[in-house]
């Protein structure tokens, strides 16, 4: 799945790179713009890359916020990479969407960063985006998206923010982590280690923190719609916990669609890729 996402979200970084640091009243709308390493906080990892499409408007240009994978201890917004053929793909499937790919602080067993810090980073980044929306000349209608561990953070923000705001219209989760206790119980030693670093300990003494960091625990009647795309062969984030998440959405009357596919060496087949793109396009058009 990762290779598919690299194609999907890398599309935007092929257009003109804009490395300006000065504050602008408004960014021009007569061209596509890429703003690299925009800071939303003081930490070196509190930064994002921003794609702003031409002809955008505060009335109709929505935004997608993407969070990278890496089991909460690695990965980077630059993992999306570049592809010379992807600009036309983005414009064909997702015209008039701004895209934000953000970094967040990573948790290791020695730096003291935990799930609480990563969640705060997402909150801080989203506040920054909304404060700058008028300058960027985009609306605040938002779709969250993420891969694996990034999907956990994206989904968590989508669900928690829905209790006080209607800005998030939906969330797209690629092989996401929805129930950290279930993942811990089914995981390898390496994944348990990553979870212990991220949460700050094992479930027997941090159960409430595992629950608070699990999107499945925050579904309510106010939750936004979800598009769940899950690899049946993902051993780190089992499809069973994604299916349970989908069932919880149904129980709360939340619109969602669930797509599963069989990866081959972490790659998605061309027919499945086309299906995913079309499903995302339909989901965003609702």
TITORPA-820288 format. One line per 4 residues: their letters; for each residue x, y, z of N, C-alpha, C, O. Coordinates in steps of 0.05 Angstrom, whole numbers, plus 5000, padded with zeros to 4 digits. Example, Ala and Ser with C-alpha at 12.3 -4.5 7.8 and 13.67 -1.06 7.14 Angstrom:
2
as = 5264,4886,5156,5246,4910,5156,5264,4934,5156,5285,4934,5169 ~ 5257,4955,5142,5273,4979,5143,5258,5001,5157,5268,5023,5161
***
This chain:
286
xxxx = 5017,4976,5000,5000,5000,5000,5017,5025,5000,5010,5045,4989 ~ 5041,5023,5013,5057,5048,5015,5064,5058,4988,5064,5083,4984 ~ 5071,5040,4969,5078,5050,4943,5055,5065,4929,5059,5084,4915 ~ 5031,5056,4934,5007,5069,4923,5004,5097,4935,4998,5116,4921
xxxx = 5009,5099,4961,5006,5125,4974,5028,5144,4965,5024,5168,4963 ~ 5052,5134,4960,5073,5151,4951,5065,5164,4924,5070,5187,4920 ~ 5052,5148,4907,5042,5159,4882,5020,5179,4887,5019,5200,4874 ~ 5002,5172,4905,4979,5189,4909,4986,5216,4921,4977,5236,4910
xxxx = 5001,5216,4942,5006,5241,4956,5032,5255,4947,5036,5278,4954 ~ 5048,5241,4931,5072,5255,4921,5066,5273,4898,5082,5290,4891 ~ 5042,5269,4886,5036,5284,4862,5040,5314,4865,5049,5328,4846 ~ 5035,5324,4888,5034,5353,4891,5062,5366,4892,5064,5390,4887
xxxx = 5082,5350,4897,5108,5363,4901,5124,5365,4876,5148,5371,4876 ~ 5111,5361,4853,5126,5363,4828,5122,5391,4816,5137,5398,4797 ~ 5103,5405,4826,5097,5431,4814,5118,5451,4826,5136,5443,4840 ~ 5115,5476,4820,5134,5496,4828,5139,5496,4858,5120,5496,4874
xxxx = 5164,5495,4866,5170,5496,4895,5173,5525,4904,5187,5541,4891 ~ 5159,5531,4926,5160,5559,4937,5172,5557,4964,5159,5548,4983 ~ 5197,5567,4967,5211,5565,4992,5211,5590,5008,5229,5595,5024 ~ 5192,5607,5003,5191,5633,5016,5186,5631,5046,5169,5615,5054
xxxx = 5199,5646,5062,5195,5646,5090,5180,5671,5100,5170,5671,5122 ~ 5178,5692,5083,5165,5716,5092,5135,5712,5095,5123,5695,5081 ~ 5124,5728,5113,5095,5726,5117,5082,5741,5094,5090,5763,5087 ~ 5061,5728,5082,5047,5741,5060,5018,5745,5068,5006,5729,5083
xxxx = 5006,5767,5059,4978,5773,5065,4961,5752,5051,4942,5741,5064 ~ 4966,5746,5026,4952,5726,5011,4971,5713,4992,4989,5726,4980 ~ 4969,5687,4988,4984,5674,4967,4969,5675,4941,4945,5671,4940 ~ 4983,5681,4919,4970,5685,4893,4956,5659,4884,4965,5637,4890
xxxx = 4934,5663,4870,4917,5640,4862,4920,5634,4832,4906,5617,4821 ~ 4938,5648,4819,4941,5645,4790,4960,5622,4782,4966,5618,4759 ~ 4970,5608,4803,4989,5587,4798,4989,5566,4820,4980,5572,4842 ~ 4997,5542,4814,5001,5522,4835,5025,5529,4852,5046,5538,4841
xxxx = 5023,5526,4878,5046,5533,4895,5052,5509,4914,5034,5495,4923 ~ 5078,5506,4920,5086,5487,4940,5103,5503,4961,5123,5515,4954 ~ 5095,5502,4986,5109,5514,5008,5122,5492,5024,5108,5475,5035 ~ 5148,5492,5025,5162,5470,5038,5171,5478,5067,5178,5501,5072
xxxx = 5169,5458,5085,5180,5461,5112,5167,5485,5126,5182,5501,5139 ~ 5141,5488,5124,5127,5509,5138,5125,5502,5168,5115,5480,5174 ~ 5135,5519,5185,5135,5513,5213,5109,5518,5227,5097,5540,5223 ~ 5099,5499,5243,5076,5504,5259,5082,5503,5289,5064,5506,5305
xxxx = 5108,5499,5295,5117,5498,5323,5147,5502,5324,5160,5505,5303 ~ 5158,5501,5348,5187,5506,5351,5204,5481,5347,5228,5484,5339 ~ 5194,5457,5352,5210,5433,5349,5217,5429,5320,5201,5436,5302 ~ 5240,5417,5315,5249,5413,5287,5230,5396,5271,5229,5398,5246
xxxx = 5215,5378,5284,5196,5361,5269,5168,5374,5267,5150,5362,5254 ~ 5164,5397,5278,5138,5410,5276,5137,5427,5251,5139,5452,5252 ~ 5135,5413,5228,5134,5427,5202,5117,5412,5183,5110,5389,5187 ~ 5110,5425,5161,5093,5413,5141,5100,5423,5113,5112,5445,5111
xxxx = 5093,5408,5093,5094,5418,5065,5065,5423,5056,5047,5408,5064 ~ 5062,5443,5040,5035,5453,5033,5033,5455,5003,5050,5467,4990 ~ 5013,5443,4991,5007,5446,4963,4981,5462,4960,4960,5456,4972 ~ 4983,5484,4945,4960,5501,4940,4954,5502,4910,4971,5511,4894
xxxx = 4931,5492,4901,4925,5491,4872,4918,5518,4861,4909,5536,4876 ~ 4923,5522,4836,4915,5547,4822,4885,5549,4822,4871,5529,4823 ~ 4875,5573,4819,4846,5579,4818,4831,5571,4843,4807,5565,4842 ~ 4845,5570,4865,4832,5562,4890,4816,5585,4901,4819,5608,4893
xxxx = 4799,5579,4921,4781,5599,4932,4773,5590,4960,4772,5566,4966 ~ 4768,5610,4978,4759,5604,5005,4731,5592,5004,4722,5580,5023 ~ 4717,5594,4981,4690,5584,4979,4689,5554,4971,4670,5540,4978 ~ 4709,5545,4955,4706,5518,4944,4731,5500,4946,4728,5476,4941
xxxx = 4753,5510,4954,4777,5494,4956,4780,5481,4983,4785,5494,5003 ~ 4776,5455,4984,4777,5440,5009,4806,5431,5014,4823,5434,4996 ~ 4811,5419,5037,4839,5411,5043,4840,5382,5053,4822,5373,5066 ~ 4862,5369,5047,4869,5343,5056,4894,5345,5073,4913,5357,5064
xxxx = 4893,5334,5097,4917,5333,5115,4926,5304,5117,4911,5287,5127 ~ 4950,5299,5109,4961,5271,5108,4983,5268,5129,5001,5285,5131 ~ 4982,5246,5144,5002,5240,5165,5016,5213,5157,5003,5193,5151 ~ 5042,5214,5158,5059,5192,5149,5059,5168,5168,5051,5170,5191
xxxx = 5068,5145,5158,5071,5121,5174,5098,5120,5187,5114,5139,5184 ~ 5104,5098,5201,5130,5095,5213,5129,5084,5242,5148,5086,5257 ~ 5106,5073,5249,5102,5061,5276,5108,5081,5298,5117,5073,5320 ~ 5102,5106,5293,5104,5128,5312,5133,5135,5320,5138,5153,5336
xxxx = 5153,5120,5309,5181,5124,5317,5199,5132,5294,5222,5138,5298 ~ 5188,5131,5270,5204,5138,5246,5185,5149,5225,5161,5153,5230 ~ 5196,5153,5201,5180,5164,5179,5182,5194,5178,5192,5207,5196 ~ 5172,5205,5156,5175,5233,5151,5156,5242,5129,5147,5225,5113
xxxx = 5148,5267,5129,5131,5277,5108,5143,5274,5081,5129,5272,5061 ~ 5170,5273,5079,5183,5269,5054,5182,5241,5043,5191,5235,5021 ~ 5171,5222,5059,5168,5195,5050,5150,5193,5025,5151,5174,5010 ~ 5134,5213,5020,5117,5213,4997,5133,5214,4971,5124,5205,4950
xxxx = 5157,5224,4972,5175,5225,4949,5164,5241,4926,5146,5258,4929 ~ 5175,5237,4902,5168,5252,4878,5164,5232,4855,5176,5211,4854 ~ 5146,5239,4837,5141,5223,4813,5134,5241,4790,5116,5257,4791 ~ 5149,5238,4768,5146,5256,4745,5119,5254,4731,5111,5272,4716
xxxx = 5104,5232,4736,5079,5228,4722,5054,5234,4740,5032,5229,4732 ~ 5059,5244,4764,5037,5245,4783,5021,5271,4783,4999,5272,4794 ~ 5031,5292,4771,5016,5318,4772,4989,5315,4758,4969,5323,4768 ~ 4990,5303,4734,4965,5300,4719,4945,5282,4734,4921,5285,4733
xxxx = 4956,5262,4748,4939,5244,4764,4925,5259,4786,4901,5255,4790 ~ 4939,5276,4800,4927,5292,4821,4905,5309,4810,4883,5311,4821 ~ 4911,5323,4789,4892,5342,4778,4867,5328,4766,4845,5339,4766 ~ 4872,5304,4756,4849,5288,4745,4831,5278,4766,4806,5279,4763
xxxx = 4842,5268,4788,4826,5256,4809,4818,5275,4831,4796,5273,4841 ~ 4835,5294,4838,4830,5311,4861,4834,5341,4855,4850,5354,4869 ~ 4821,5351,4835,4824,5380,4829,4813,5396,4851,4793,5389,4864 ~ 4824,5419,4855,4814,5439,4875,4815,5429,4903,4799,5436,4920
xxxx = 4835,5413,4909,4841,5405,4937,4869,5415,4944,4888,5410,4929 ~ 4872,5428,4966,4898,5434,4978,4907,5410,4994,4890,5396,5005 ~ 4933,5406,4995,4944,5383,5010,4965,5392,5029,4983,5407,5022 ~ 4963,5382,5054,4983,5387,5075,4994,5361,5084,4979,5343,5093
xxxx = 5020,5357,5082,5033,5333,5093,5051,5342,5116,5069,5358,5113 ~ 5045,5331,5140,5058,5342,5164,5076,5322,5178,5070,5298,5178 ~ 5097,5332,5189,5113,5317,5208,5102,5322,5236,5088,5341,5242 ~ 5109,5304,5254,5102,5306,5282,5124,5293,5299,5140,5277,5288
xxxx = 5126,5300,5324,5147,5289,5341,5144,5258,5343,5122,5248,5346 ~ 5167,5245,5342,5168,5216,5342,5176,5205,5369,5192,5217,5383 ~ 5165,5182,5375,5169,5170,5402,5190,5148,5400,5188,5129,5384 ~ 5210,5149,5417,5229,5127,5421,5230,5121,5451,5217,5135,5467
xxxx = 5244,5100,5458,5245,5093,5486,5262,5111,5503,5264,5107,5527 ~ 5275,5131,5490,5294,5147,5506,5288,5177,5505,5299,5193,5520 ~ 5270,5186,5487,5266,5215,5484,5243,5226,5499,5239,5250,5500 ~ 5227,5209,5511,5205,5218,5528,5180,5228,5513,5160,5236,5525
xxxx = 5181,5227,5486,5158,5234,5470,5138,5211,5470,5146,5188,5467 ~ 5112,5217,5474,5092,5196,5475,5068,5204,5457,5069,5224,5443 ~ 5048,5187,5458,5024,5192,5442,5011,5219,5449,5000,5232,5431 ~ 5013,5227,5474,5002,5253,5481,5015,5276,5466,5001,5294,5457
xxxx = 5041,5274,5463,5056,5295,5449,5049,5295,5419,5045,5316,5407 ~ 5048,5271,5407,5041,5270,5379,5013,5280,5373,5008,5294,5354 ~ 4994,5274,5391,4967,5284,5388,4967,5315,5391,4952,5328,5376 ~ 4982,5325,5409,4984,5355,5412,4995,5367,5387,4987,5389,5379
xxxx = 5014,5354,5374,5026,5365,5349,5004,5367,5328,5003,5387,5313 ~ 4987,5347,5325,4966,5348,5305,4947,5371,5311,4939,5385,5293 ~ 4940,5373,5336,4922,5396,5344,4935,5422,5337,4922,5440,5327 ~ 4961,5425,5344,4975,5451,5338,4976,5456,5308,4973,5478,5299
xxxx = 4982,5435,5293,4984,5438,5264,4957,5446,5252,4956,5463,5234 ~ 4936,5433,5261,4909,5440,5250,4901,5468,5258,4889,5482,5241 ~ 4907,5476,5282,4901,5504,5289,4916,5524,5271,4905,5544,5263 ~ 4941,5517,5265,4957,5534,5248,4945,5535,5220,4943,5557,5208
xxxx = 4937,5512,5209,4925,5511,5182,4900,5529,5181,4896,5544,5163 ~ 4883,5526,5201,4858,5541,5201,4863,5571,5204,4849,5587,5193 ~ 4884,5578,5220,4891,5606,5223,4901,5618,5196,4897,5642,5191 ~ 4914,5601,5180,4926,5610,5155,4907,5606,5131,4915,5613,5109
xxxx = 4884,5595,5135,4867,5587,5112,4861,5611,5094,4861,5609,5070 ~ 4855,5634,5106,4848,5658,5090,4873,5667,5074,4870,5675,5051 ~ 4896,5666,5087,4921,5673,5073,4926,5654,5049,4934,5662,5028 ~ 4921,5628,5054,4925,5608,5033,4903,5610,5012,4905,5599,4990
xxxx = 4881,5623,5019,4857,5625,5002,4845,5598,4996,4841,5589,4974 ~ 4839,5584,5019,4825,5558,5018,4803,5558,5039,4804,5575,5057 ~ 4785,5540,5037,4764,5537,5058,4776,5521,5081,4799,5512,5081 ~ 4760,5517,5102,4769,5500,5125,4755,5473,5124,4757,5458,5144
xxxx = 4741,5467,5103,4729,5440,5100,4752,5420,5097,4768,5422,5079 ~ 4753,5401,5115,4777,5384,5119,4772,5355,5116,4751,5345,5125 ~ 4791,5341,5103,4791,5312,5103,4818,5303,5114,4839,5311,5104 ~ 4817,5287,5135,4842,5276,5147,4849,5251,5132,4832,5237,5122
xxxx = 4875,5244,5131,4884,5220,5118,4910,5211,5131,4926,5227,5140 ~ 4915,5185,5130,4940,5175,5141,4944,5146,5135,4925,5131,5128 ~ 4969,5138,5136,4977,5110,5131,4987,5097,5157,5004,5108,5171 ~ 4975,5074,5165,4983,5059,5188,4983,5075,5213,4962,5084,5222
xxxx = 5006,5080,5225,5007,5096,5250,4997,5125,5245,4985,5137,5262 ~ 5002,5135,5221,4992,5162,5214,4962,5162,5213,4949,5183,5219 ~ 4950,5140,5205,4921,5138,5204,4909,5139,5232,4887,5149,5236 ~ 4924,5128,5252,4914,5130,5280,4912,5159,5288,4892,5167,5300
xxxx = 4932,5175,5283,4932,5203,5291,4911,5219,5275,4897,5236,5286 ~ 4909,5214,5249,4889,5227,5232,4861,5221,5241,4844,5238,5244 ~ 4856,5195,5246,4829,5186,5255,4822,5198,5282,4800,5206,5287 ~ 4842,5198,5300,4837,5208,5327,4829,5237,5326,4811,5246,5340
xxxx = 4843,5253,5310,4836,5281,5307,4808,5284,5295,4792,5300,5305 ~ 4802,5269,5275,4776,5271,5262,4754,5265,5282,4733,5279,5282 ~ 4757,5245,5298,4736,5237,5317,4734,5255,5340,4712,5263,5348 ~ 4756,5263,5352,4755,5281,5375,4745,5309,5368,4730,5321,5383
xxxx = 4755,5319,5346,4747,5346,5338,4717,5348,5331,4705,5369,5333 ~ 4705,5325,5323,4677,5325,5316,4659,5332,5339,4635,5338,5335 ~ 4669,5329,5363,4652,5335,5386,4648,5365,5390,4629,5373,5403 ~ 4665,5382,5377,4662,5411,5381,4662,5426,5354,4658,5450,5354
xxxx = 4667,5413,5332,4670,5426,5306,4660,5409,5283,4660,5384,5286 ~ 4651,5422,5262,4642,5407,5238,4661,5411,5215,4654,5406,5192 ~ 4685,5421,5220,4704,5426,5199,4713,5400,5185,4716,5400,5160 ~ 4718,5379,5200,4727,5354,5188,4703,5340,5176,4684,5332,5190
xxxx = 4703,5337,5150,4681,5324,5135,4684,5294,5132,4665,5280,5127 ~ 4709,5285,5135,4714,5256,5131,4743,5249,5137,4759,5267,5140 ~ 4748,5223,5138,4775,5214,5143,4781,5189,5127,4764,5171,5124 ~ 4805,5188,5115,4813,5166,5098,4836,5151,5112,4857,5163,5118
xxxx = 4832,5126,5119,4851,5111,5134,4862,5087,5118,4847,5070,5109 ~ 4888,5088,5113,4901,5067,5098,4914,5047,5118,4934,5055,5131 ~ 4904,5023,5120,4915,5003,5138,4920,5015,5166,4942,5012,5177 ~ 4899,5027,5177,4903,5043,5201,4903,5027,5227,4895,5004,5228
xxxx = 4914,5041,5248,4914,5030,5275,4890,5043,5290,4890,5066,5296 ~ 4870,5026,5295,4845,5036,5307,4841,5028,5336,4827,5041,5351 ~ 4853,5005,5343,4850,4995,5370,4877,4985,5380,4886,4963,5373 ~ 4890,5002,5396,4918,4997,5403,4920,4973,5422,4940,4959,5422
xxxx = 4900,4969,5439,4901,4945,5456,4899,4920,5440,4914,4901,5445 ~ 4881,4919,5420,4879,4895,5403,4904,4891,5387,4913,4868,5384 ~ 4916,4912,5377,4941,4910,5362,4963,4899,5380,4978,4881,5372 ~ 4964,4909,5405,4985,4899,5424,4981,4869,5429,5000,4854,5430
xxxx = 4956,4861,5432,4951,4833,5439,4958,4814,5416,4964,4791,5421 ~ 4957,4824,5391,4961,4807,5368,4989,4812,5355,4995,4799,5335 ~ 5005,4830,5366,5028,4839,5352,5053,4823,5358,5054,4806,5376 ~ 5074,4829,5342,5100,4818,5346,5115,4832,5369,5105,4853,5378
xxxx = 5137,4822,5376,5153,4835,5397,5162,4863,5389,5162,4881,5405 ~ 5168,4866,5363,5176,4892,5354,5154,4913,5355,5159,4936,5363 ~ 5130,4905,5349,5107,4923,5350,5100,4929,5379,5094,4952,5386 ~ 5102,4910,5397,5098,4915,5425,5118,4936,5435,5111,4954,5451
xxxx = 5143,4933,5427,5163,4952,5435,5156,4980,5425,5159,5000,5440 ~ 5147,4982,5400,5139,5009,5389,5116,5020,5405,5115,5044,5410 ~ 5096,5004,5411,5073,5013,5426,5081,5021,5455,5070,5041,5465 ~ 5099,5007,5467,5107,5014,5494,5121,5041,5494,5116,5058,5512
xxxx = 5137,5046,5474,5150,5073,5472,5130,5095,5466,5131,5116,5478 ~ 5111,5089,5449,5091,5109,5441,5072,5116,5463,5066,5139,5468 ~ 5062,5096,5477,5042,5100,5498,5056,5107,5524,5044,5122,5541 ~ 5080,5097,5529,5094,5102,5554,5093,5079,5573,5097,5082,5597
xxxx = 5089,5055,5562,5089,5031,5579,5071,5009,5567,5060,5013,5545 ~ 5068,4987,5582,5052,4965,5573,5023,4969,5582,5017,4985,5599 ~ 5004,4954,5570,4976,4957,5577,4969,4953,5606,4951,4965,5616 ~ 4984,4935,5619,4976,4929,5647,4979,4953,5665,4967,4954,5686
xxxx = 4996,4973,5658,4998,4997,5675,4992,5023,5660,4994,5044,5671 ~ 4984,5020,5634,4977,5044,5619,4951,5039,5603,4948,5050,5581 ~ 4933,5024,5614,4909,5016,5599,4892,5040,5590,4883,5041,5567 ~ 4890,5060,5607,4874,5083,5600,4886,5099,5577,4872,5111,5561
xxxx = 4913,5099,5576,4927,5114,5555,4924,5099,5528,4921,5112,5507 ~ 4924,5072,5529,4919,5057,5504,4891,5063,5494,4887,5066,5470 ~ 4872,5064,5512,4844,5069,5504,4841,5097,5493,4828,5101,5472 ~ 4853,5117,5506,4851,5144,5497,4864,5148,5469,4854,5165,5454
xxxx = 4884,5133,5463,4898,5136,5437,4886,5118,5416,4895,5118,5393 ~ 4865,5103,5422,4852,5085,5403,4827,5099,5391,4808,5104,5405 ~ 4827,5104,5365,4804,5116,5352,4778,5102,5357,4757,5115,5359 ~ 4778,5076,5359,4754,5061,5363,4739,5069,5388,4715,5065,5390
xxxx = 4753,5081,5408,4741,5089,5433,4728,5117,5431,4716,5126,5451 ~ 4730,5130,5408,4720,5158,5407,4699,5161,5385,4693,5184,5377 ~ 4687,5140,5376,4666,5142,5357,4640,5150,5371,4634,5140,5393 ~ 4626,5168,5359,4600,5177,5370,4581,5184,5347,4589,5182,5323
xxxx = 4557,5191,5353,4538,5199,5333,4546,5224,5317,4536,5229,5296 ~ 4565,5239,5328,4575,5263,5315,4599,5258,5296,4607,5276,5282 ~ 4609,5233,5295,4633,5227,5281,4630,5232,5251,4608,5229,5240 ~ 4651,5240,5237,4650,5244,5208,4650,5217,5193,4655,5196,5206
xxxx = 4646,5218,5168,4647,5193,5152,4676,5183,5149,4695,5199,5152 ~ 4678,5157,5143,4705,5145,5140,4706,5128,5115,4687,5115,5107 ~ 4729,5130,5102,4737,5111,5081,4760,5095,5092,4782,5105,5096 ~ 4755,5069,5095,4776,5051,5107,4786,5033,5084,4771,5018,5072
xxxx = 4812,5035,5079,4825,5019,5059,4847,5003,5072,4867,5014,5082 ~ 4844,4976,5073,4861,4960,5090,4873,4936,5075,4859,4922,5060 ~ 4898,4932,5079,4913,4910,5068,4908,4885,5085,4914,4884,5109 ~ 4897,4864,5072,4892,4839,5087,4917,4826,5097,4917,4810,5115
xxxx = 4940,4832,5084,4965,4820,5092,4982,4837,5112,5005,4831,5117 ~ 4970,4858,5122,4985,4875,5141,4985,4862,5168,4965,4860,5182 ~ 5009,4852,5176,5011,4837,5201,5015,4856,5225,5009,4848,5248 ~ 5023,4880,5221,5027,4899,5243,5001,4910,5253,4996,4914,5276
xxxx = 4983,4916,5233,4958,4929,5240,4936,4911,5228,4926,4916,5206 ~ 4928,4890,5243,4910,4869,5232,4884,4880,5222,4873,4899,5233 ~ 4874,4868,5201,4849,4877,5189,4826,4872,5208,4805,4886,5206 ~ 4829,4853,5227,4807,4848,5246,4800,4872,5263,4776,4878,5268
xxxx = 4820,4888,5271,4814,4911,5287,4803,4934,5270,4788,4951,5280 ~ 4810,4934,5244,4797,4953,5226,4768,4946,5221,4751,4964,5219 ~ 4762,4920,5219,4735,4912,5215,4718,4918,5240,4695,4926,5238 ~ 4730,4915,5263,4716,4922,5288,4710,4952,5289,4689,4960,5298
xxxx = 4729,4968,5279,4724,4997,5278,4701,5003,5259,4684,5019,5266 ~ 4700,4989,5236,4678,4993,5218,4651,4986,5230,4631,5000,5226 ~ 4650,4964,5246,4626,4956,5259,4617,4976,5280,4593,4981,5283 ~ 4636,4988,5294,4630,5009,5313,4618,5034,5299,4600,5046,5310
xxxx = 4628,5040,5276,4617,5062,5261,4588,5056,5253,4571,5074,5256 ~ 4583,5032,5244,4555,5024,5237,4537,5027,5262,4515,5037,5259 ~ 4546,5017,5284,4530,5018,5309,4523,5046,5317,4502,5051,5330 ~ 4539,5066,5309,4534,5094,5316,4521,5109,5293,4518,5133,5294
xxxx = 4514,5095,5271,4500,5107,5249,4518,5125,5232,4508,5144,5220 ~ 4544,5119,5231,4563,5135,5216,4568,5123,5188,4574,5100,5186 ~ 4566,5140,5168,4571,5131,5141,4600,5123,5137,4618,5138,5145 ~ 4605,5100,5125,4632,5092,5120,4633,5072,5097,4612,5059,5091
xxxx = 4656,5069,5085,4660,5048,5065,4686,5033,5072,4706,5046,5080 ~ 4686,5007,5069,4709,4991,5076,4719,4976,5051,4703,4962,5038 ~ 4744,4980,5044,4756,4967,5021,4780,4951,5030,4798,4962,5044 ~ 4781,4926,5024,4804,4909,5030,4818,4901,5004,4805,4898,4983
xxxx = 4844,4896,5006,4859,4887,4983,4882,4869,4992,4889,4871,5016 ~ 4892,4853,4975,4915,4835,4981,4940,4847,4969,4943,4848,4945 ~ 4958,4855,4986,4983,4867,4976,5003,4845,4968,5000,4822,4977 ~ 5021,4852,4952,5043,4834,4944,5069,4850,4949,5075,4869,4934
xxxx = 5084,4842,4969,5109,4856,4977,5103,4886,4982,5118,4903,4972 ~ 5082,4891,4997,5075,4918,5005,5066,4935,4981,5067,4960,4983 ~ 5059,4923,4959,5050,4938,4936,5021,4930,4929,5012,4909,4937 ~ 5008,4948,4915,4980,4944,4908,4978,4940,4878,4993,4953,4863
xxxx = 4961,4922,4869,4959,4916,4841,4947,4940,4826,4934,4957,4838 ~ 4951,4940,4800,4940,4962,4784,4910,4964,4785,4899,4986,4789 ~ 4895,4941,4782,4866,4943,4785,4857,4953,4813,4839,4970,4815 ~ 4870,4944,4834,4864,4953,4861,4871,4983,4864,4856,4998,4876
xxxx = 4893,4991,4852,4901,5019,4853,4879,5037,4840,4871,5057,4851 ~ 4870,5029,4817,4849,5044,4803,4824,5045,4819,4810,5066,4821 ~ 4817,5023,4832,4793,5022,4849,4796,5041,4873,4777,5055,4880 ~ 4820,5041,4885,4825,5059,4908,4822,5088,4900,4809,5103,4914
xxxx = 4834,5096,4878,4833,5124,4869,4804,5132,4864,4795,5153,4872 ~ 4789,5114,4851,4761,5120,4845,4744,5122,4870,4726,5139,4872 ~ 4750,5105,4890,4735,5105,4915,4741,5131,4930,4723,5143,4942 ~ 4766,5139,4930,4773,5164,4944,4760,5188,4931,4749,5206,4944
xxxx = 4760,5188,4904,4747,5210,4889,4718,5211,4896,4707,5233,4900 ~ 4704,5188,4897,4676,5188,4904,4671,5196,4932,4652,5211,4938 ~ 4689,5188,4950,4686,5195,4979,4688,5225,4983,4673,5237,4998 ~ 4707,5237,4969,4711,5266,4972,4689,5282,4959,4684,5305,4966
xx = 4675,5270,4940,4654,5284,4926,4627,5284,4941,4608,5297,4932 ~ 4625,5268,4962,4599,5266,4976,4591,5292,4989,4571,5294,5002
***
